[in-house]
Amino acid sequence: MTANPMMDPARFLDEHLSQASPDLMRTMLRSFIDTLMSAEADAVCGAEYGTTSPERVNVRNGYRHRDFDTRLGTIDAAIPKLRQGSYFPDWLLERRRRAERALTTVVATAYLLGVSTRRMEKLVETLGITRLSKSQVSEMTKDLDAQVEAFRTRRLDAGPYTFVAADALVMKVREDGRVANVHAMLAVGVN
């Protein structure tokens, strides 16, 4: 069977991927990640997996399975082990962290909006993540706490202000580990 010379491969792939199920996308992502890690481990060893070569400096010795949480769901990443030394894909996983940066941002935003831990578990289940503990949520929101504190403590001495508009509203915020209603005063000044 020959390919249609008038067909645009990028458009063809885009159409099929847009109609694909998340399971297909997870499978494709997993095979892509596994292929890249295998090639990188082969480069560290000096020869391809299963071949003998005088240039070989190390030998692969099984896999370490790590769950990697992505926007497509949880993927089982099979990280190749080496007999001597170690191999870790820093380009994919940060050490002691098993979630994609975009997913971390989603969890941190939900935390900031006051979503409870129980509801957070249900939220990430709908995203295809198998489990997310309270400690993982806390770890994901640590960098958010620093950003919020920097915003809250910034200097506001650029006045005098010619125009000032004030308003108030009630918001749900997280205080001392629980969600509470807080009255917020908003003031906008134009200098």
C-alpha positions in Angstrom: 0.0 0.0 0.0 1.4 3.4 -1.0 0.8 6.7 0.8 -1.3 9.4 -0.8 1.2 12.0 -2.1 -1.3 14.8 -1.5 -1.8 14.0 2.2 -0.2 16.3 4.8 1.3 14.0 7.4 1.2 16.7 10.1 -2.5 17.3 9.5 -3.2 13.5 9.4 -1.5 13.0 12.7 -3.2 16.0 14.3 -6.6 14.7 13.3 -6.0 11.3 14.7 -4.5 12.5 17.9 -7.4 14.9 18.5 -9.8 12.0 18.3 -7.6 9.7 20.3 -8.6 8.5 23.8 -6.5 9.4 26.8 -5.4 5.7 27.1 -3.9 5.9 23.6 -2.1 9.2 24.5 -0.8 7.7 27.8 0.5 4.6 25.9 2.2 6.7 23.3 3.8 9.0 25.9 5.0 6.0 27.9 6.6 4.3 24.9 8.2 7.6 23.9 9.6 8.1 27.4 10.8 4.5 27.7 12.5 4.7 24.3 14.4 7.9 25.2 15.5 6.5 28.6 16.6 3.3 26.9 18.7 5.2 24.4 20.2 7.3 27.1 21.1 4.3 29.2 22.6 2.6 26.1 24.8 5.7 25.6 25.9 5.6 29.3 26.8 1.8 28.9 28.6 2.4 25.6 26.6 -0.2 23.7 23.0 -1.1 22.8 21.0 -3.4 25.2 21.7 -7.1 24.5 24.7 -6.6 22.3 28.3 -7.4 23.1 30.9 -4.7 22.2 34.5 -3.9 23.2 33.4 -0.3 23.8 30.9 -1.4 26.5 31.8 0.2 29.9 28.7 -0.8 31.9 25.8 -3.3 31.8 22.0 -2.7 32.3 20.5 -4.6 35.2 16.6 -4.4 35.1 14.4 -1.5 35.8 13.1 0.7 38.6 9.4 1.5 38.3 8.3 5.0 39.2 4.9 6.5 38.9 5.0 9.7 36.9 1.8 11.9 37.2 1.1 13.8 34.0 -1.9 15.7 32.6 -2.7 12.5 30.8 -2.8 10.5 34.0 -0.3 8.3 35.9 2.4 6.7 33.8 4.6 3.9 35.0 8.1 5.0 34.0 10.5 2.1 33.8 13.9 3.6 34.6 16.8 1.4 33.5 19.2 0.3 36.3 22.9 -0.2 35.8 25.2 -2.7 37.4 27.8 0.0 38.3 26.9 3.5 39.1 23.4 4.9 38.5 21.2 6.4 35.8 18.4 8.9 36.5 16.6 10.8 33.8 16.9 14.4 35.1 15.3 15.7 31.9 12.1 13.8 32.8 11.8 13.6 36.6 13.2 15.8 39.3 14.6 13.9 42.2 12.1 13.1 44.9 9.3 14.6 42.8 6.9 12.5 40.7 4.6 15.0 39.1 4.8 17.0 35.9 5.2 20.8 36.5 1.8 21.6 34.8 0.0 19.2 37.1 1.8 20.8 40.1 0.4 24.2 39.0 -3.1 22.8 38.7 -2.9 21.3 42.2 -1.4 24.5 43.7 -4.2 26.7 42.1 -6.9 24.4 43.4 -5.3 24.5 46.9 -5.2 28.3 46.7 -8.9 28.4 45.8 -9.7 26.4 48.9 -10.3 23.0 47.6 -10.2 20.5 50.4 -7.8 17.5 50.4 -10.7 15.0 50.0 -12.1 17.0 47.0 -8.5 17.3 45.6 -8.2 13.5 45.5 -11.5 13.3 43.5 -10.2 16.1 41.2 -7.0 14.4 40.3 -8.8 11.1 39.9 -10.8 12.7 37.1 -7.5 13.7 35.6 -6.4 10.0 35.6 -4.0 10.2 38.6 -4.2 7.1 40.6 -3.4 8.6 44.1 -2.3 11.9 45.6 -1.5 12.1 49.3 -1.8 15.1 51.6 1.9 15.4 51.8 2.2 15.5 48.0 -0.3 18.4 47.9 1.7 20.2 50.6 4.9 19.7 48.7 3.4 21.0 45.4 2.1 24.2 47.1 5.4 25.2 48.8 6.6 27.4 46.0 3.1 28.9 45.8 3.4 30.0 49.4 6.6 31.9 48.7 5.0 33.7 45.7 1.9 34.7 47.7 4.0 36.0 50.6 6.1 38.1 48.2 2.9 39.6 46.7 1.4 40.3 50.1 4.6 42.1 51.5 5.4 44.2 48.4 5.9 47.9 48.9 3.0 50.2 48.0 4.6 53.6 48.5 4.4 54.8 44.9 1.8 57.5 45.9 0.3 60.1 46.2 -2.7 58.5 44.5 -5.0 60.8 42.5 -7.9 58.3 42.3 -8.8 55.6 44.7 -11.6 53.1 44.2 -12.7 50.8 47.0 -14.9 47.7 47.2 -15.4 44.7 49.4 -16.3 41.0 48.9 -16.4 37.7 50.8 -14.0 35.0 49.8 -13.2 31.5 50.9 -9.5 31.3 52.0 -7.3 28.7 53.6 -6.4 29.7 57.2 -4.6 27.4 59.6 -5.2 24.4 57.5 -9.0 24.9 57.0 -11.2 26.9 54.7 -13.0 29.9 56.1 -15.0 32.9 54.8 -13.0 36.1 55.0 -14.2 39.7 54.2 -11.7 41.3 51.8 -11.3 45.0 51.1 -10.1 45.8 47.6 -8.6 49.2 46.9 -7.3 50.4 43.6 -5.2 53.5 43.4 -4.1 55.4 40.3 -1.1 57.7 40.7 
